[in-house]
């Protein structure tokens, strides 16, 4: 094995630099992984364009990982060389108030690969054993999609969704589509709302959702009422990160319903207090995912209940990735891009 590897570093906004680095070596409790596929997240796109406030330059991006185990350090017992693994990219402290309650995804010292620390847009990475999940029977390009699906699974879990519930998913990007796919797998009646016609078409064609609406249409409010017998959906999951969308969702929610924000923006969210109170609304934020959410996705995929493979709309070989190619990944027509190694 070569002692060096290729890495792509975001040195400053809109600048990527391909560089050679020494191959990392696993220490006790760590595992050396050959990256095989890497999904590109919206946070990577924001970091590239200088709009990710928690990202510091220079840094290697990337945290949606599928790879093969090359070697393990001392005391590693659950992972062996040759296995296929995915990475839980959120490091947590284990002792803060959130961690003690099992909410490791909102640890007060949370550190995310490719954001707070080095990511996986490179040929090899070293990861602590406790953040790995062995997977079998999935192509690497598909396994790399488990992480964004896990984020959606967490949002669905936060909603308290039950079979038969009518749920409105707002935003048909990667997280919204995955949330809709998971909700359907759990028996919900799914309505999708998206302003981009190409993404709306993808929801109908790639995922075969029949109730797809454009909120910009003048008939949207009436269509939503008709689909929900005048009540509104009992659950709304907003995956847009758009303040206008987030501020308006309370008006569409059924009485006694739950509103989940999984998309986020850096400003304020505002809505009418009477509209909030008269519904006795449950309002939830959803951040990242836990191991339980990763396992939910793996189990649903194993039984064929979700369509992981449909999320990927573009693959780009690592050896062809440069600034020009990366800009293309941010196109609204690209639902999810995966880098192959």
ABEGO torsion letter per residue (X at the ends): XBABBBBBBBABBGBBBBBBBBBBBBBBGBBBBBBABBBBBAAAAAAAAGABAABBOBBBBEABBBBBBABBBBGBAABBBGBBBBBBABBBAGABAAAAAGBAAABAABBBBGAABBBABBABBBBBAAABBBBBGBBAAAAAAAAAAAAAAAAAAAAGBBBGBBBBBBEABAAAAAAAAAAAAAGBBBBBBBABAAAAAAAAAAAGBABBBBAABAAAAAAAAAAAGGAEBABBBBAAGBAAAAAAAAAABBBGBBBBBABBBABBBBBBAAAAAAAGBBBBBBBEBBAAAAAAAAAAAAAGABBAAAABABBBBAAABBAAAAAAAABAABABBBBBX
